[in-house]
Amino acid sequence: MLYDRPYMRSDYPGEKTPFLVWLLSATIAGFILQNIFAVWIGPSVVDFETLAALTVTGIRHGYVWTLATYPLLHRNVLHLLVVMLSVFFIGRELRPHLGDKRLGWLTLAATLAGALAWLAVNFHGGAGSLMGATPILCCYFIVFACLFPDREISFLVFFILPVTTRPKYVLWIALGIDLCGLFFSEIPGGKYQTGVPYSAHLGAMLAGWIYFRYVHDTGWPSFKRAEIELPRWMQRKTNVPAAAPSYQVNLTSRHDLRAEVDRILDKINSHGFGSLSAAEKRLLDEAKDLLSRR
């Protein structure tokens, strides 16, 4: 019977939670834990920032997990809101083009690249810590700017001044600021230090550019078996099957309807429910109602 098949039931699993929702939830949870330990529990029990923020001292003591956990911490509420709102809005534009899986790997690559770049610049200085998801934001934005360099975007500077511009101009300005900050503030250190991790921003930007240049259009690197093509005179001629004609099923004919339903069910058995087109899914729903009334 039609209703005995599990894929004809109405209790299909819902859509998976988008990666951006998981990222925002984890970041907010990390910020809450950071403040709970700082305000109510106190560093005398456990210093949460020492265990989660990226520091040179922590890496020297073996806290390698901080290479991935530092984006969960933020300096204050304003830092959290500005960064995560920007990550959400830009990530929402990237998700249809990258998908959740690639967006997740890109986030991890941005996190690690930012951490390694920051460590490379600050390892001998040993002071300060890296926290916040700004490297993820920088990585997202460079991919966004590469995909849509001339799209008009509007935002508020200091939440007051409205500005309309194009992503490529914002990218060059941000890149120039980070390069100047790296060479004139972060590397010299001392009284010139602003506390902004310019090196982490640049490392994440590099990861985003590498993704767009070498991965986005070509797909994930894969190792495929090399195929040797025979000379043309040794190849056997094969008949290319003709494309299946497109036609409309006569829903008033019970025989034609059952034949089309059987074809669709065979397709589900072979390739899964996700291989169906929107028209085939709609036909199954209509066939379920029509066959139940006859």
Number of C-alpha atoms within 10 A of each C-alpha: 4 17 11 8 9 10 15 16 11 9 8 9 6 6 6 7 9 13 17 20 11 12 18 16 13 14 22 18 13 20 20 15 16 19 17 13 17 16 10 8 13 13 13 8 8 12 14 19 21 15 16 24 25 28 28 22 15 18 15 11 9 10 17 15 14 23 22 18 20 24 26 25 27 26 12 11 9 10 14 21 13 12 18 23 13 17 22 17 11 16 23 13 12 19 17 10 12 14 12 18 12 19 19 17 11 21 23 17 22 31 28 22 26 32 27 18 20 24 22 13 17 20 16 9 11 14 11 14 19 25 22 25 25 26 30 29 24 28 28 27 24 27 24 21 19 16 16 13 16 13 12 11 11 11 12 10 9 7 8 8 8 10 11 10 13 16 22 20 13 16 19 13 12 16 18 12 12 21 17 13 20 22 13 13 20 23 16 12 16 9 7 12 15 12 12 14 27 26 27 29 30 24 24 31 26 20 28 26 20 13 22 17 13 12 14 16 9 10 10 11 8 6 6 6 6 6 6 6 8 9 7 8 7 8 9 8 8 6 6 6 6 6 6 6 5 6 6 6 13 11 15 9 9 13 11 13 20 15 12 18 19 13 12 20 20 12 14 15 11 10 11 12 15 9 13 15 11 9 10 14 16 12 17 18 13 13 19 16 10 14 12 9 7 6
